[in-house]
Amino acid sequence: MPARPLKILSVIPPMTQLNTPYPSTAYLTGFLRSRGYPAVQEDLALALVLRLFAPDGLRALRECIRALPARQRTPRVQAFERQFEHYLATIAQAVAFLQGRDPSIAHRIAGRNFLPEGPRFEPLEAYVDDEGGDPLAWAFGALGVTDRARHFATLYLDDVADVLRDAVDARFEFVRYAESLAQSQATFEPLAQALAAPENLVDRTLRELTQEAVQRHAPHVVLVSAPFPGNVYGAFRIARAIKAQDPAIVTVLGGGFVNTELRELAEPRVFDCFDYVTLDDGERPLLALLEHLQGELPQDRLVRTFLRSEKAVRYIDAREPDIPFAEAGAPTWDGLPRDRYLSLLDMLNPMHRLWSDARWNKLTVAHGCYWKKCSFCDVTLDYISRYEALAATTLVDRIEAIIAETGQTGFHFVDEAAPPKALRALAAELEKRQRAISWWGNIRFEKSFTPELCAELADSGCIAVSGGLEVASDRLLKLMQKGVSVEQVARVTHAFTGAGILVHAYLMYGFPTQTVQDTVDALEYVRQLFAAGCIQSGFFHRFACTVHSPVGLHPEQYGVRLQPLPKVTFARNDVGFIDPTGVDHDALGIALNKALYNYMHGIGLEQDVRTWFSGRVPRTTVSRNFIARALRG
């Protein structure tokens, strides 16, 4: 290795999100530059989509289709073939419009005579009224041309993605790409087999993009951040491409997936692609590793790092203290193509769309969670358990540095739960500096969020919050140690909406000992919260027991028994459990998600909640004016 500072390239593998960069490489690049290292970054997830969803990408897709036997060409593929020239003529303009580079094409797209329409457009017909009027007038009214066009262009891309999935790679997704190959996989074998298979169009394109990035930057070290299971396959493909091009380049794997699922890594084949795998916050492990690579630190002084030694996996941790959150520095998006991200509009709900629409600067108010008690959460892991607050002056310094760099004043605070005290201080500091921004983030629905505080946050630029209601049942909320009640959630969410702030509720079903009656009652609470205007959006997810959570560590306290795990050499996270209630939560989940989708669009709010379930369920025991009484009280 050269004596001069090592040049470091951080990459985002497919897939995270398309509207804004994932912040992991931005934080690492900013930190490494503050320590004197020449650090650069690339978003290979975005690059992959832009290469595939372009005229040459569609031509390559057609060649793949032509190589398929006729019996393997699904109706979606056949429809794409018939309209291929139409897709080829419009793909560049649709992408440019979603990037905000060609806004004038909105009128043609909104007229529905410009883009070819595939199966993704069919649900729109459900909105046509009896007189055959505008199907989306309820969402956009007479105006809203740009949003209407963005929705249609998003459906158009989804149609092409479906064809890519049918004809090239069944694992392709815009957000959860091939996640089943990695998520809670006890062995590396499924991933190894996928990596050994012949390259398809997606694999080949990612390899070419990786090699171009390496040629462009000539790095000594490449950091690959895999925050989710849906990034892991792409991460390994990237590392393989780098090693094939130049084996001397050091490859390092880190990120949220690694920190959660690879804590017991014992699979030597991982190190055919990666030289090192690091756990938890990357700053301290990377400093130690870079000093080691430059001959300044012996190997046994590495921090939270896996490597392969004599064909076996070795874990080294010199237990050096982490870099304090206040000293980690501001993230930088320098080098990322901020004008090439896609503002998608896949969900018409005004709150739900925030996750895929607009280019938010992602930032953290505090490290970890100040509550860290929820029994379903990975509270034993560092990213939750190590709480460090940040002074409001430092936070706003970072905000102003990011605005100066990006020219954008929208921020998404990606905390586990932003502390009320810190948000109040943030609002005061923004007011003191007369700094106008827009922001949203995740919170706990705790009583500290009074109407007065919510008004202050709205004045500071808060447009939306998301928080965990989980199972709307006081018995289960107490078992979860959420520290809130349904009444409290109603009052807090009402305070936010009263201040003009949108509210999204994270919801859960299938928690240990949850009965059918609990589920029906929870849906009734949710219905009333929507009807009262307390929440505007929500998402139901199935409870998953993880080995790092209180439920996984002490199942007997929650009335369940864990199923034995196989021998683990790769990923370990989710663990099955036996619940004596015997409830078919999967069947109930279909009804819950159907109801929630309708509630988010203002439909069915007066219906008896039992109508959403396909089978017989008990009548709710919740008073129909429970939430109204809670708000009055």
C-alpha positions in Angstrom: 0.0 0.0 0.0 1.3 3.5 -0.8 2.5 5.8 2.1 0.3 8.7 1.0 -3.3 8.7 2.2 -5.4 6.0 0.7 -8.0 7.0 -1.8 -11.4 5.7 -0.7 -14.5 5.1 -2.8 -17.8 4.5 -1.0 -20.7 3.0 -3.0 -24.4 2.5 -2.5 -25.4 -0.9 -4.0 -28.8 -1.6 -5.5 -31.4 -1.0 -4.2 -32.3 1.6 -1.6 -34.5 4.4 -3.0 -34.5 6.4 -6.2 -35.6 9.9 -5.0 -32.7 10.8 -2.8 -29.3 9.3 -1.8 -29.1 6.9 1.1 -27.0 8.8 3.8 -24.5 6.1 4.8 -21.9 7.0 2.2 -22.5 10.7 2.7 -21.7 10.4 6.4 -18.6 8.2 5.8 -17.3 10.4 3.0 -17.8 13.6 5.1 -16.0 12.0 8.1 -13.1 10.6 6.1 -12.5 13.9 4.4 -12.5 15.6 7.8 -9.6 13.2 8.7 -7.6 14.1 5.6 -8.4 11.1 3.4 -9.3 11.7 -0.2 -12.8 10.1 -0.2 -15.3 10.0 -3.0 -18.7 8.3 -3.4 -21.0 6.7 -6.1 -24.6 5.7 -6.1 -24.5 2.5 -8.2 -28.2 1.8 -7.4 -29.3 5.0 -9.1 -26.8 4.4 -11.9 -28.1 0.9 -12.5 -31.7 2.1 -12.9 -30.7 5.0 -15.2 -28.7 2.6 -17.4 -31.5 0.0 -17.6 -34.4 2.5 -18.0 -33.0 4.3 -21.0 -33.2 3.6 -24.8 -30.2 1.4 -24.9 -31.4 -0.4 -21.8 -34.8 -1.1 -23.4 -33.1 -2.4 -26.6 -31.0 -4.8 -24.4 -34.2 -5.9 -22.7 -35.8 -6.6 -26.0 -32.9 -8.8 -27.0 -33.4 -10.8 -23.8 -37.1 -11.2 -24.6 -36.3 -12.4 -28.1 -34.0 -15.1 -26.6 -36.9 -16.4 -24.5 -39.0 -19.4 -25.7 -42.5 -18.2 -26.6 -44.1 -20.1 -23.7 -42.0 -18.1 -21.2 -43.2 -14.7 -22.5 -45.8 -13.6 -20.0 -48.8 -11.4 -21.1 -46.9 -8.4 -19.7 -43.9 -9.2 -21.8 -46.0 -9.7 -24.9 -47.7 -6.4 -24.3 -44.3 -4.7 -24.0 -43.2 -6.2 -27.2 -46.2 -5.0 -29.1 -45.7 -1.4 -27.8 -41.9 -1.5 -27.8 -41.4 1.4 -30.2 -43.7 3.5 -28.1 -41.7 2.7 -25.0 -38.5 3.4 -26.8 -39.7 6.8 -27.9 -40.8 7.9 -24.5 -38.5 6.4 -21.9 -35.9 9.2 -21.9 -38.5 11.9 -21.6 -40.4 10.1 -18.8 -37.2 9.7 -16.8 -36.1 13.3 -17.4 -39.5 14.5 -16.3 -39.3 12.5 -13.0 -35.8 14.0 -12.5 -37.3 17.5 -12.8 -35.3 18.2 -15.9 -38.2 18.4 -18.4 -41.2 19.8 -16.6 -43.0 21.0 -19.7 -43.8 17.4 -20.8 -46.1 17.1 -17.8 -49.1 18.3 -19.8 -48.7 15.5 -22.4 -48.1 12.8 -19.8 -51.1 14.0 -17.8 -53.3 13.7 -20.9 -52.7 10.0 -21.0 -52.0 10.0 -24.7 -48.2 10.2 -24.5 -47.0 7.2 -22.5 -47.9 3.6 -23.3 -50.0 2.1 -20.5 -49.6 -1.4 -19.2 -51.2 -3.4 -16.4 -50.1 -1.0 -13.7 -52.6 1.6 -15.0 -55.6 -0.8 -14.7 -56.5 0.1 -11.0 -57.1 3.7 -12.2 -60.3 2.6 -13.8 -61.7 1.7 -10.4 -61.8 5.5 -9.7 -64.0 6.3 -12.7 -67.4 7.6 -11.6 -70.7 6.5 -13.1 -70.6 9.3 -15.6 -67.1 8.4 -16.8 -65.4 11.4 -15.4 -61.8 12.1 -14.5 -60.6 9.0 -12.5 -58.2 11.0 -10.3 -60.2 14.3 -9.8 -60.6 13.2 -6.2 -56.8 13.3 -5.7 -55.7 16.2 -7.9 -58.8 18.2 -8.7 -58.9 20.3 -11.8 -55.2 21.4 -11.5 -52.3 19.3 -10.2 -51.0 18.6 -13.7 -47.4 17.9 -12.5 -48.4 15.5 -9.7 -50.9 13.7 -12.0 -48.1 13.3 -14.6 -45.6 12.2 -12.0 -48.1 9.5 -10.9 -48.6 8.3 -14.5 -44.9 8.3 -15.2 -44.3 6.3 -12.0 -46.8 3.6 -13.1 -45.1 3.6 -16.5 -41.7 2.8 -14.9 -43.4 0.1 -12.8 -44.7 -1.5 -16.0 -41.2 -1.6 -17.4 -39.8 -3.0 -14.1 -42.5 -5.8 -14.2 -41.3 -6.7 -17.7 -37.7 -6.7 -16.6 -38.7 -9.0 -13.7 -40.6 -11.4 -16.0 -38.0 -11.6 -18.8 -34.6 -11.1 -17.1 -34.5 -11.3 -13.3 -37.4 -12.5 -11.1 -35.6 -10.9 -8.1 -35.6 -7.3 -9.5 -37.3 -4.7 -7.3 -36.8 -0.9 -6.9 -36.4 -1.3 -3.2 -36.2 -5.0 -2.1 -33.9 -6.4 -4.8 -33.2 -10.1 -4.2 -33.6 -9.7 -0.4 -34.6 -13.3 0.1 -31.1 -14.4 -0.7 -29.8 -12.6 2.4 -32.5 -12.0 5.0 -32.0 -14.3 7.9 -30.2 -16.9 5.8 -28.4 -19.2 8.1 -25.9 -20.2 5.4 -24.3 -18.4 2.5 -25.3 -21.1 0.0 -28.3 -19.4 -1.6 -26.3 -16.3 -2.2 -23.3 -18.3 -3.4 -25.4 -20.1 -5.9 -26.9 -16.9 -7.2 -23.5 -15.3 -7.6 -22.1 -18.4 -9.4 -25.0 -18.3 -11.9 -24.4 -16.8 -15.4 -24.8 -13.1 -15.5 -28.1 -11.7 -16.7 -28.7 -8.2 -18.1 -29.0 -6.6 -14.6 -25.8 -8.3 -13.3 -23.9 -7.4 -16.5 -25.0 -3.8 -16.3 -24.0 -3.5 -12.6 -20.6 -5.0 -13.3 -20.0 -2.5 -16.1 -21.0 0.4 -14.0 -18.8 -0.8 -11.1 -15.8 -1.1 -13.4 -16.4 2.3 -14.9 -16.5 3.8 -11.3 -13.2 2.1 -10.4 -11.6 3.4 -13.6 -12.9 6.9 -12.9 -11.7 7.1 -9.3 -8.8 4.6 -9.1 -9.4 3.9 -5.4 -7.2 1.9 -3.1 -10.1 1.0 -0.8 -13.8 0.5 -1.7 -16.4 0.7 1.1 -19.7 -1.0 0.2 -22.7 -0.1 2.5 -25.5 -2.6 2.7 -28.2 -1.1 4.9 -30.9 -3.7 4.0 -31.2 -7.3 2.9 -32.2 -5.9 -0.5 -28.7 -4.4 -1.0 -26.7 -7.6 -0.2 -26.8 -9.4 -3.6 -25.9 -6.1 -5.4 -23.1 -5.5 -2.8 -21.5 -8.9 -3.5 -21.9 -8.4 -7.3 -20.0 -5.1 -7.0 -17.2 -6.6 -4.9 -16.8 -9.5 -7.3 -16.5 -7.0 -10.2 -13.9 -5.0 -8.3 -11.8 -8.1 -7.5 -12.0 -9.3 -11.1 -10.8 -5.9 -12.3 -8.0 -5.3 -9.7 -7.5 -7.8 -6.9 -5.3 -5.3 -5.1 -8.2 -3.0 -4.3 -9.3 -3.6 -0.7 -13.0 -4.2 -0.4 -14.9 -3.6 2.9 -18.5 -4.4 3.7 -20.6 -2.6 6.4 -24.0 -1.1 7.0 -27.2 -1.9 8.8 -27.7 -5.4 7.4 -24.2 -6.4 8.5 -24.7 -4.8 11.9 -27.9 -6.6 12.5 -27.6 -10.0 10.8 -23.8 -10.8 10.4 -22.7 -10.5 14.0 -21.9 -14.3 14.1 -20.3 -14.4 10.6 -18.3 -17.6 10.2 -18.5 -18.2 6.4 -15.0 -18.0 4.7 -16.5 -17.6 1.2 -17.7 -14.1 2.1 -14.1 -13.1 1.9 -13.7 -14.2 -1.7 -15.5 -10.9 -2.4 -14.7 -8.8 0.7 -11.4 -8.4 2.5 -13.0 -7.0 5.6 -16.4 -6.8 7.2 -17.0 -4.2 9.9 -19.8 -3.9 12.6 -21.7 -0.9 13.9 -20.8 2.7 13.3 -18.1 2.7 10.7 -16.0 5.6 11.7 -13.8 4.0 14.3 -13.4 0.6 12.6 -12.4 2.4 9.3 -9.8 4.6 10.9 -8.2 1.6 12.5 -8.4 -0.4 9.2 -6.9 2.5 7.1 -4.1 2.9 9.6 -3.4 -0.8 9.5 -3.4 -0.8 5.6 -0.8 2.0 5.7 1.4 0.0 8.1 0.7 2.2 11.1 -1.3 -0.2 13.2 -0.9 -4.0 13.8 -3.8 -6.2 12.7 -4.6 -7.1 16.3 -5.6 -3.5 16.9 -8.4 -3.5 14.4 -11.9 -2.6 15.8 -15.1 -4.7 15.3 -13.7 -6.3 12.1 -14.0 -9.7 10.5 -11.4 -11.0 8.2 -10.2 -14.4 6.8 -7.1 -15.9 8.3 -5.8 -19.3 7.3 -9.1 -20.2 5.6 -11.1 -19.4 8.7 -13.0 -16.3 9.8 -11.5 -14.3 12.6 -13.1 -11.4 14.5 -10.8 -8.7 16.0 -12.0 -6.0 18.3 -9.5 -3.9 20.2 -12.5 -2.2 21.9 -11.4 1.4 21.1 -14.1 4.0 21.9 -16.4 5.1 19.1 -16.0 8.5 17.6 -18.4 10.8 19.5 -21.5 11.7 17.4 -20.7 15.4 17.7 -17.3 14.8 16.2 -18.4 12.6 13.3 -18.9 15.7 11.2 -21.6 16.7 8.6 -22.4 14.3 5.8 -21.5 15.4 2.2 -23.4 14.6 -1.0 -20.5 15.9 -3.1 -20.0 13.6 -6.1 -23.5 12.2 -6.2 -25.7 13.3 -9.1 -28.3 15.2 -7.2 -30.1 16.3 -10.4 -30.5 12.7 -11.6 -32.6 11.3 -8.8 -36.3 10.4 -9.6 -39.2 12.0 -7.7 -41.7 9.2 -7.8 -45.4 9.3 -6.9 -46.5 5.7 -6.4 -49.0 6.5 -3.6 -51.4 9.3 -3.9 -51.7 9.8 -0.1 -50.0 13.1 0.7 -48.1 11.7 3.7 -47.2 8.4 2.2 -45.6 10.0 -0.8 -42.9 11.6 1.2 -40.8 8.5 1.1 -40.5 8.4 -2.7 -41.0 12.0 -3.7 -38.5 14.9 -3.6 -34.8 14.9 -2.8 -34.5 15.1 1.0 -31.3 15.7 2.7 -31.1 12.9 5.3 -29.7 13.8 8.7 -29.7 12.5 12.2 -30.7 14.6 15.2 -29.3 12.1 17.8 -27.5 8.8 17.8 -29.5 5.8 19.0 -32.8 5.9 20.8 -33.5 7.8 24.0 -36.3 5.3 25.0 -34.7 2.0 24.0 -37.3 -0.1 25.8 -39.6 -1.5 23.1 -39.7 -5.2 23.4 -39.9 -5.9 19.6 -36.9 -3.7 18.8 -33.2 -4.5 18.6 -32.5 -2.5 21.7 -29.3 -4.5 22.5 -27.5 -3.3 19.3 -25.3 -0.3 19.2 -27.4 1.7 16.7 -30.3 1.7 19.3 -28.6 1.3 22.6 -25.9 4.0 22.4 -27.8 7.3 22.7 -25.9 10.5 22.1 -27.7 13.8 21.7 -26.3 16.7 19.6 -26.3 20.3 20.5 -28.9 22.3 18.5 -26.1 24.7 17.4 -24.1 21.8 16.0 -27.1 20.4 14.3 -28.1 23.7 12.6 -24.4 24.2 11.6 -24.7 20.9 9.8 -28.0 21.9 8.3 -26.5 25.1 7.0 -23.4 23.4 5.6 -25.7 20.9 3.7 -27.9 23.7 2.3 -24.7 25.5 1.1 -23.6 22.4 -0.7 -26.8 21.1 -2.1 -28.9 24.2 -2.5 -31.9 22.2 -1.0 -33.6 23.1 2.2 -35.7 19.9 2.7 -34.5 17.5 5.5 -35.6 14.0 6.5 -34.4 13.3 10.1 -33.8 9.5 10.1 -33.6 9.0 13.8 -35.0 6.0 15.5 -37.1 8.5 17.5 -36.1 12.2 17.5 -36.2 13.5 21.2 -38.8 16.2 21.9 -36.3 18.2 23.8 -33.9 18.2 20.9 -36.6 19.2 18.5 -37.7 22.1 20.6 -34.1 23.3 20.8 -33.7 22.8 17.0 -36.8 24.9 16.4 -35.5 27.7 18.7 -32.1 27.7 16.9 -33.6 27.8 13.5 -35.8 30.8 14.6 -32.7 32.5 16.1 -30.8 32.2 12.9 -33.9 33.0 10.8 -33.2 29.8 8.8 -36.2 28.5 6.8 -36.2 24.8 6.1 -38.8 22.0 5.6 -38.4 18.8 7.6 -40.0 15.6 8.7 -38.9 12.7 10.8 -39.6 9.8 13.2 -40.8 10.4 16.8 -42.5 8.6 19.7 -46.1 9.7 20.3 -45.3 10.8 23.9 -47.1 13.4 25.9 -44.2 15.9 25.6 -45.6 16.8 22.2 -48.2 19.3 23.5 -50.2 21.5 21.1 -47.8 24.3 22.0 -44.7 22.3 21.0 -46.3 21.0 17.9 -47.1 24.6 16.8 -43.5 25.6 17.5 -42.3 22.6 15.4 -44.6 23.6 12.6 -43.3 27.1 12.7 -39.7 25.7 12.4 -40.6 23.9 9.1 -42.0 20.5 10.3 -44.4 19.2 7.7 -44.8 15.6 8.8 -44.0 13.1 11.5 -44.1 9.3 11.7 -44.3 7.2 14.8 -45.1 3.8 16.1 -48.6 3.1 17.3 -47.9 -0.6 16.7 -50.9 -2.7 17.9 -53.5 -0.2 19.0 -54.3 -2.1 22.3 -53.4 -0.8 25.7 -52.8 -4.4 26.9 -50.3 -5.0 24.1 -48.7 -1.6 24.2 -47.9 -2.2 27.9 -46.5 -5.6 27.0 -44.4 -4.0 24.3 -43.2 -1.4 26.8 -44.0 1.4 24.3 -44.7 3.8 27.2 -47.8 5.2 25.4 -51.6 4.5 25.5 -54.1 4.7 22.7 -55.7 7.8 24.3 -52.3 9.4 24.5 -51.5 8.6 20.8 -54.9 10.2 19.9 -54.2 13.4 21.7 -50.6 13.7 20.4 -51.4 13.0 16.8 -54.4 15.4 17.0 -52.0 18.1 18.3 -49.7 17.5 15.3 -52.5 17.6 12.8 -54.0 20.6 14.5 -50.7 22.4 13.8 -50.9 21.4 10.1 -48.4 18.5 10.4 -49.1 15.3 8.6 -49.0 12.1 10.7 -48.0 8.5 9.6 -48.5 5.6 12.0 -46.4 2.5 12.0 -48.7 -0.4 12.8 -48.1 -4.0 13.7 -50.0 -7.3 13.8 -49.1 -10.7 15.0 -47.4 -9.7 18.3 -47.2 -12.5 20.9 -50.5 -13.3 22.5 -52.4 -11.0 20.1 -55.9 -12.5 19.6 -58.4 -12.0 16.8 -60.4 -9.8 19.2 -57.2 -7.7 19.8 -56.8 -7.3 16.0 -60.4 -6.3 15.3 -60.3 -3.8 18.2 -57.0 -2.4 16.9 -58.4 -1.8 13.5 -61.4 0.0 15.0 -59.0 2.3 16.9 -57.2 2.9 13.6 -60.4 3.6 11.8 -61.4 6.2 14.4 -58.0 7.9 14.3 -58.3 8.3 10.5 -62.0 9.4 10.8 -61.0 12.0 13.5 -58.2 13.4 11.3 -55.5 12.3 13.8 -53.5 10.4 11.3 -53.3 10.6 7.5 -51.2 7.6 6.6 -50.1 4.2 8.1 -48.4 0.9 7.3 -49.2 -2.5 8.8 -46.3 -4.9 9.1 -46.2 -8.4 10.4 -44.4 -8.7 13.8 -41.0 -10.5 13.4 -39.2 -11.8 16.4 -35.5 -11.0 16.2 -32.7 -12.5 18.3 -31.5 -9.1 19.5 -34.9 -8.0 20.9 -36.3 -8.5 24.4 -38.9 -10.9 22.9 -36.1 -12.9 21.3 -34.0 -12.9 24.4 -36.7 -13.6 26.9 -39.6 -15.2 25.1 -41.1 -16.7 28.3 -41.9 -13.2 29.4 -44.2 -12.8 26.4 -45.9 -16.1 26.5 -44.2 -17.7 23.5 -41.7 -20.4 22.7 -38.9 -19.9 20.2 -38.3 -22.4 17.5 -34.7 -23.7 17.3 -32.4 -22.0 14.9 -30.2 -24.0 12.5 -26.4 -23.7 12.8 -25.6 -20.2 11.6 -22.5 -19.3 9.6 -24.0 -16.3 7.7 -27.1 -14.2 8.7 -29.0 -14.5 12.0 -31.8 -12.2 12.9 -35.4 -13.4 12.5 -36.4 -16.4 14.7 -39.7 -18.3 14.5 -41.9 -18.7 17.6 -44.9 -20.7 18.8 -47.7 -18.6 20.0 -50.3 -20.5 22.1 -53.2 -18.4 20.7 -52.8 -20.2 17.3 -54.2 -17.1 15.4 -53.8 -17.1 11.6 -52.2 -13.6 11.4 -51.4 -13.9 7.7 -55.1 -14.1 6.9 -55.9 -11.2 9.2 -53.1 -9.2 7.7 -54.7 -9.2 4.2 -57.8 -7.5 5.7 -55.8 -5.1 7.7 -53.8 -3.9 4.8 -56.9 -3.7 2.6 -58.7 -1.5 5.2 -55.7 0.7 5.7 -55.2 1.3 2.0 -58.8 2.5 1.7 -58.6 4.6 4.9 -55.6 6.4 3.4 -57.7 7.3 0.5 -60.7 8.4 2.6 -62.8 5.3 1.7 -64.8 3.1 4.1 -64.3 5.2 7.2 -67.9 4.6 8.3 -68.0 0.9 7.6 -68.1 -1.7 10.4 -64.5 -3.0 10.5 -65.7 -6.6 10.2 -66.5 -6.0 6.6 -62.8 -6.0 5.6 -62.3 -9.6 6.9 -63.1 -12.5 4.6 -64.1 -14.8 7.5 -66.2 -14.4 10.6 -64.6 -12.2 13.3 -66.0 -10.9 16.5 -67.6 -7.6 16.9 -65.3 -4.9 18.2 -65.4 -4.2 21.9 -64.3 -0.6 21.3 -66.9 2.2 21.7 -67.5 4.0 18.4 -66.7 7.3 20.0 -63.6 6.2 22.0 -61.2 8.5 20.1 -63.7 11.4 20.2 -64.0 11.1 24.0 -60.2 10.9 24.3 -59.8 14.1 22.4 -62.4 15.9 24.5 -60.8 14.6 27.7 
